Amino acid sequence: MYNDQPPTPPIDIAPIATQRLHLRAPVRDDAPALVQLANDKGVASQLASMPHPYGPEDAAAFLKDIVPTQSNWAIRRATDDAFMGVIGLFQRTPDAPVELGYWLGRPYWGAGFATEAARSVIAFGFSMSDIDAVIAGYMDGNNASGRVLEKIGFLKTGRNPFKSRTLARQVMQTNMRLDRSRWETMASPEAQ
Ligand SMILES: CC(C)(COP(=O)(O)OP(=O)(O)OC[C@H]1O[C@@H](n2cnc3c(N)ncnc32)[C@H](O)[C@@H]1OP(=O)(O)O)[C@@H](O)C(=O)NCCC(=O)NCCS
């Protein structure tokens, strides 16, 4: 499956609690909710590598093969621990920049959960490692994701064509980057 050594998670994860969310490693018991929420073209079409349709074997492969190679958290609602989606930091190759990716199941869109999760994961990433930047990208038309990244402080760095696995065609992607220095300025008490 891997050319050389399997990739390792860029950061050792730990549970994160925010005002409304619990972020913890995805586990086998999440599989039914994972399948139910991920099997949605509106989710898969915005992501580089999510299979569509998405079945139990995809959830099993995610838990067995992907989770150990990335820094992934399941996004859970604090009130009842409901599994709502996934957020993670990963590297495409060992020397590649650390990248942020995330998705939420459709019932949970529009409540600010992605921004809350992403802000906490970025804070975790910068405080628990010495990475100097995090990158991310979103496809044309995914203005909600662009807005999430903007709210956290990401800045546009460029655009490039991107092959969408689900749509089976090229789409344009906007590339974004958040430098540690900018994040530290934004997170400083004077900036609040
Ligand atoms: C993108 C996604 C994560 C957003 O999650 P969310 O929890 O709804 O996001 P939030 O509520 O935190 O923030 C969304 C922001 O985008 C805005 N927004 C929503 N739809 C929008 C649209 N069509 N155009 C412009 N802005 C939009 C919201 O108003 C909000 O901004 P505001 O707080 O300034 O009002 C979610 O829709 C999703 O999982 N989509 C499918 C997978 C995906 O796209 N993953 C990201 C890949 S880059």
PDBQT file of the ligand as one rigid body, heavy atoms in Angstrom, charges set to zero:
ROOT
HETATM    1  C1  LIG A 201     -17.447  22.784   5.040  1.00  0.00    +0.000 C 
HETATM    2  C2  LIG A 201     -18.048  22.306   6.361  1.00  0.00    +0.000 C 
HETATM    3  C3  LIG A 201     -16.983  21.593   7.157  1.00  0.00    +0.000 C 
HETATM    4  C4  LIG A 201     -18.555  23.536   7.124  1.00  0.00    +0.000 C 
HETATM    5  O1  LIG A 201     -18.977  23.120   8.402  1.00  0.00    +0.000 OA
HETATM    6  P1  LIG A 201     -19.899  24.063   9.321  1.00  0.00    +0.000 P 
HETATM    7  O2  LIG A 201     -19.861  23.521  10.695  1.00  0.00    +0.000 OA
HETATM    8  O3  LIG A 201     -21.206  24.221   8.668  1.00  0.00    +0.000 OA
HETATM    9  O4  LIG A 201     -19.061  25.420   9.241  1.00  0.00    +0.000 OA
HETATM   10  P2  LIG A 201     -19.231  26.656  10.249  1.00  0.00    +0.000 P 
HETATM   11  O5  LIG A 201     -20.670  26.735  10.649  1.00  0.00    +0.000 OA
HETATM   12  O6  LIG A 201     -18.203  26.550  11.313  1.00  0.00    +0.000 OA
HETATM   13  O7  LIG A 201     -18.825  27.891   9.328  1.00  0.00    +0.000 OA
HETATM   14  C5  LIG A 201     -19.336  28.013   8.038  1.00  0.00    +0.000 C 
HETATM   15  C6  LIG A 201     -19.219  29.447   7.589  1.00  0.00    +0.000 C 
HETATM   16  O8  LIG A 201     -19.454  29.488   6.183  1.00  0.00    +0.000 OA
HETATM   17  C7  LIG A 201     -20.589  30.307   5.925  1.00  0.00    +0.000 C 
HETATM   18  N1  LIG A 201     -21.260  29.685   4.800  1.00  0.00    +0.000 N 
HETATM   19  C8  LIG A 201     -22.045  28.589   4.794  1.00  0.00    +0.000 A 
HETATM   20  N2  LIG A 201     -22.463  28.333   3.544  1.00  0.00    +0.000 NA
HETATM   21  C9  LIG A 201     -21.897  29.292   2.755  1.00  0.00    +0.000 A 
HETATM   22  C10 LIG A 201     -21.940  29.572   1.368  1.00  0.00    +0.000 A 
HETATM   23  N3  LIG A 201     -22.623  28.801   0.545  1.00  0.00    +0.000 N 
HETATM   24  N4  LIG A 201     -21.243  30.640   0.921  1.00  0.00    +0.000 NA
HETATM   25  C11 LIG A 201     -20.520  31.420   1.748  1.00  0.00    +0.000 A 
HETATM   26  N5  LIG A 201     -20.445  31.197   3.080  1.00  0.00    +0.000 NA
HETATM   27  C12 LIG A 201     -21.129  30.152   3.559  1.00  0.00    +0.000 A 
HETATM   28  C13 LIG A 201     -21.381  30.301   7.204  1.00  0.00    +0.000 C 
HETATM   29  O9  LIG A 201     -22.248  31.410   7.251  1.00  0.00    +0.000 OA
HETATM   30  C14 LIG A 201     -20.240  30.356   8.206  1.00  0.00    +0.000 C 
HETATM   31  O10 LIG A 201     -19.647  31.625   8.252  1.00  0.00    +0.000 OA
HETATM   32  P3  LIG A 201     -20.056  32.754   9.376  1.00  0.00    +0.000 P 
HETATM   33  O11 LIG A 201     -19.755  32.132  10.707  1.00  0.00    +0.000 OA
HETATM   34  O12 LIG A 201     -19.193  33.902   9.056  1.00  0.00    +0.000 OA
HETATM   35  O13 LIG A 201     -21.530  33.008   9.222  1.00  0.00    +0.000 OA
HETATM   36  C15 LIG A 201     -19.242  21.328   6.117  1.00  0.00    +0.000 C 
HETATM   37  O14 LIG A 201     -20.183  21.960   5.281  1.00  0.00    +0.000 OA
HETATM   38  C16 LIG A 201     -18.797  20.024   5.464  1.00  0.00    +0.000 C 
HETATM   39  O15 LIG A 201     -18.383  19.102   6.153  1.00  0.00    +0.000 OA
HETATM   40  N6  LIG A 201     -18.909  19.954   4.125  1.00  0.00    +0.000 N 
HETATM   41  C17 LIG A 201     -18.528  18.743   3.370  1.00  0.00    +0.000 C 
HETATM   42  C18 LIG A 201     -17.052  18.371   3.516  1.00  0.00    +0.000 C 
HETATM   43  C19 LIG A 201     -16.130  19.553   3.308  1.00  0.00    +0.000 C 
HETATM   44  O16 LIG A 201     -16.410  20.449   2.521  1.00  0.00    +0.000 OA
HETATM   45  N7  LIG A 201     -14.999  19.537   4.018  1.00  0.00    +0.000 N 
HETATM   46  C20 LIG A 201     -13.991  20.576   3.854  1.00  0.00    +0.000 C 
HETATM   47  C21 LIG A 201     -13.150  20.284   2.687  1.00  0.00    +0.000 C 
HETATM   48  S1  LIG A 201     -12.048  21.622   2.332  1.00  0.00    +0.000 SA
ENDROOT
TORSDOF 0
